[in-house]
Amino acid sequence: MTDLTLTIPDMSCGHCKAAVEGAVTGADPAAKVAVDLETKTAKVETALAPAQVLAALNEAGYPATAA
């Protein structure tokens, strides 16, 4: 499992939170995602490579960077 902390500057609401969680779990259904809208970060525990997580978020319209 990979533990990632991501900065996702385009998140601002509950819809954004759901979209980010859905993008990650769509790529890895077993992933755990904890989104913090206040800090615009997400902690992700996944079997995916970091590049795969970033690609899934970018495709969903939420470009992210590893924090």
Secondary structure, DSSP 8 states (H G I E B T S, - for coil): -EEEEEE-TT--SHHHHHHHHHHHHHH-TT-EEEEETTTTEEEEEESS-HHHHHHHHHHTT---EE-
